Amino acid sequence: MRSTTTGDANRQRLLIQERLDLQAALEASDAGTDLVEPAAEFVVVAASYGQRKGITDTAWRELGMALHLSSPRQGSPAPADLRKSAPTRHS
């Protein structure tokens, strides 16, 4: 018969390894994610929505949207700008 302490230690090790495996899988799946095109599409849709609803660029920025929304067709953000403002996951 195993002691509860040994069983708890084994379970803890397994859970730690599972967390590490899941973090590695998440990082690997994020590595190939290209958000430039979806972010550019978001800018177009958000600009139109903002114009209809009277949402200013300042309001978008306060919400964490650092994208230039005023004239998406003429002044679309550069891909580097989109990558900077794309949401990130933190552990």
C-alpha positions as CSV (number, residue, x, y, z in Angstrom):
1,M,0.0,0.0,0.0
2,R,1.4,3.4,-1.1
3,S,1.4,6.3,1.2
4,T,-0.8,9.3,0.3
5,T,2.3,11.6,0.2
6,T,4.0,9.4,-2.4
7,G,0.8,9.3,-4.5
8,D,0.4,13.1,-4.1
9,A,4.0,13.7,-5.2
10,N,3.5,11.4,-8.3
11,R,0.3,13.2,-9.2
12,Q,2.0,16.6,-8.8
13,R,4.8,15.5,-11.1
14,L,2.3,14.3,-13.7
15,L,0.3,17.5,-13.6
16,I,3.5,19.6,-13.9
17,Q,4.6,17.6,-17.0
18,E,1.1,17.9,-18.5
19,R,1.2,21.7,-18.0
20,L,4.7,21.9,-19.6
21,D,3.5,19.8,-22.5
22,L,0.4,22.0,-23.0
23,Q,2.5,25.2,-22.8
24,A,4.9,23.8,-25.5
25,A,2.0,22.8,-27.7
26,L,0.4,26.3,-27.3
27,E,3.7,28.0,-28.1
28,A,4.2,25.8,-31.2
29,S,0.7,26.5,-32.5
30,D,1.2,30.3,-31.9
31,A,4.5,30.3,-33.8
32,G,2.9,29.7,-37.1
33,T,0.0,32.1,-36.6
34,D,0.0,35.0,-39.0
35,L,-2.4,37.7,-37.7
36,V,-1.6,40.3,-40.3
37,E,-4.5,39.5,-42.7
38,P,-7.2,39.0,-40.0
39,A,-6.0,42.2,-38.2
40,A,-6.2,44.2,-41.4
41,E,-9.7,42.9,-42.0
42,F,-10.6,43.8,-38.4
43,V,-9.4,47.4,-39.0
44,V,-11.8,47.7,-42.0
45,V,-14.8,46.3,-40.0
46,A,-14.0,48.2,-36.8
47,A,-13.6,51.5,-38.7
48,S,-17.0,51.0,-40.3
49,Y,-18.6,50.0,-37.0
50,G,-16.9,52.9,-35.2
51,Q,-18.2,55.4,-37.8
52,R,-21.8,54.0,-37.5
53,K,-21.7,54.0,-33.7
54,G,-19.7,57.3,-33.3
55,I,-16.7,55.6,-31.7
56,T,-13.6,57.7,-31.9
57,D,-10.0,56.6,-32.4
58,T,-9.3,57.7,-28.9
59,A,-12.0,55.4,-27.5
60,W,-10.6,52.5,-29.6
61,R,-7.1,53.2,-28.1
62,E,-8.5,53.2,-24.6
63,L,-9.9,49.8,-25.3
64,G,-6.5,48.6,-26.2
65,M,-6.8,48.9,-30.0
66,A,-3.6,50.6,-31.1
67,L,-4.5,50.3,-34.7
68,H,-5.1,53.3,-37.0
69,L,-8.8,53.1,-37.7
70,S,-9.6,56.5,-39.3
71,S,-9.1,55.6,-43.0
72,P,-8.4,51.9,-43.4
73,R,-8.5,51.8,-47.1
74,Q,-6.0,54.7,-47.6
75,G,-3.9,54.4,-44.5
76,S,-3.9,50.8,-43.5
77,P,-1.4,49.9,-40.8
78,A,1.8,48.3,-41.9
79,P,2.2,44.6,-41.0
80,A,4.7,45.4,-38.3
81,D,2.2,47.7,-36.6
82,L,-0.4,45.0,-36.7
83,R,1.9,42.5,-35.1
84,K,2.7,44.9,-32.3
85,S,-1.0,45.4,-31.5
86,A,-2.1,41.8,-31.8
87,P,-3.2,40.2,-28.6
88,T,-0.7,38.1,-26.8
89,R,-1.2,35.3,-24.3
90,H,0.7,35.5,-21.0
91,S,1.2,32.6,-18.6
